[in-house]
């Protein structure tokens, strides 16, 4: 599903709202693959265009949908950076309209959408 995604942590540390990075737009998938008697759960954000569809954020392993509201979805898991596991959460919301529309985001605490760029908000 085409979504705008904001990582909420950096190297496992929760970022204050004022320091959240700009959203990344890409196709988000959450999959569960059989692995022995268990399932390997993984979340991926890939580029929206082209055949190669590059990876836009490090994959989340042991991923799960932690919260779903009118403001979007929180996907939690672990990202692996230089061989180390770090807790990570993504705030994701669907792209409304055309895929190349300006990136907007839900306004926290309301059902409204803010279409201003992240730097202006």
C-alpha positions in Angstrom: 0.0 0.0 0.0 1.3 3.4 -0.9 2.0 5.3 2.3 3.9 8.2 3.9 6.1 6.9 6.6 7.9 8.7 9.5 10.5 6.7 11.6 9.9 7.6 15.3 13.2 6.4 16.6 16.9 6.8 15.8 19.3 3.9 16.9 16.5 2.8 19.3 16.0 6.2 21.0 12.5 7.8 20.7 12.7 11.1 18.9 10.9 14.2 20.2 8.1 15.4 17.9 10.2 18.5 16.9 13.0 16.2 15.6 11.0 13.8 13.6 12.4 13.4 10.0 10.4 14.3 6.9 8.1 11.5 5.7 9.3 8.9 3.1 6.7 7.9 0.5 6.8 4.3 -0.6 4.9 1.0 -0.7 4.6 -0.5 2.8 4.3 -4.3 3.2 4.0 -6.4 6.3 4.6 -10.1 5.7 4.8 -13.2 7.8 6.9 -16.0 6.3 6.9 -19.6 7.9 10.2 -20.2 9.7 10.3 -23.6 11.3 7.4 -23.7 13.8 7.2 -19.9 13.9 6.7 -17.1 11.5 9.2 -14.5 10.5 7.4 -11.1 10.5 9.0 -8.3 8.4 7.9 -4.8 7.4 9.3 -3.1 4.3 9.1 0.3 2.6 10.1 0.3 -1.0 10.2 3.0 -3.6 6.9 3.9 -5.3 8.2 3.9 -8.9 10.3 1.8 -11.3 11.1 -1.8 -11.6 13.9 -2.0 -9.0 11.8 -0.3 -6.3 14.7 0.5 -3.9 14.5 0.0 -0.2 13.8 3.4 1.4 14.2 2.5 5.1 15.9 -0.4 6.8 13.5 -3.3 7.1 11.8 -4.0 10.4 12.1 -7.5 11.7 9.7 -9.0 14.3 7.3 -6.3 13.0 3.6 -5.9 14.0 0.9 -3.3 13.8 0.8 -1.7 17.2 -1.9 0.8 16.7 -4.4 1.7 14.0 -6.4 4.9 14.3 -7.9 7.6 12.0 -4.4 9.2 12.1 -2.6 6.2 10.6 -0.9 3.1 11.7 2.0 2.5 14.0 4.2 -0.4 13.0 6.8 -1.5 15.5 9.7 -3.9 15.2 13.5 -3.9 15.2 15.9 -2.5 12.5 19.3 -4.1 12.0 22.1 -1.5 11.6 25.7 -2.7 11.4 24.6 -6.1 12.8 22.9 -4.6 15.9 19.1 -4.7 16.6 17.5 -1.4 17.4 13.9 -0.8 18.4 12.0 1.2 15.8 8.5 2.4 15.1 7.0 3.8 12.0 4.1 6.2 11.8 2.4 5.4 8.5 -0.7 6.9 6.8 -2.1 6.2 3.3 -1.5 8.5 0.4 -4.7 10.2 -0.5 -5.1 11.1 -4.2 -2.4 10.9 -6.7 1.0 9.1 -5.9 3.0 12.3 -6.7 0.7 14.6 -4.5 2.5 16.7 -1.9 3.3 14.9 1.3 0.9 15.8 4.0 0.2 14.2 7.4 -2.6 13.7 9.9 -2.8 16.4 12.6 -2.2 14.7 15.9 -5.3 14.6 18.1 -7.8 15.4 15.3 -9.3 14.0 12.1 -7.8 16.8 10.0 -4.9 16.6 7.6 -2.1 19.1 7.4 -0.8 19.5 3.8 2.1 21.8 4.7 5.6 20.5 4.3 7.0 19.0 7.5 9.5 21.9 7.9 6.7 24.5 8.0 4.5 22.7 10.4 
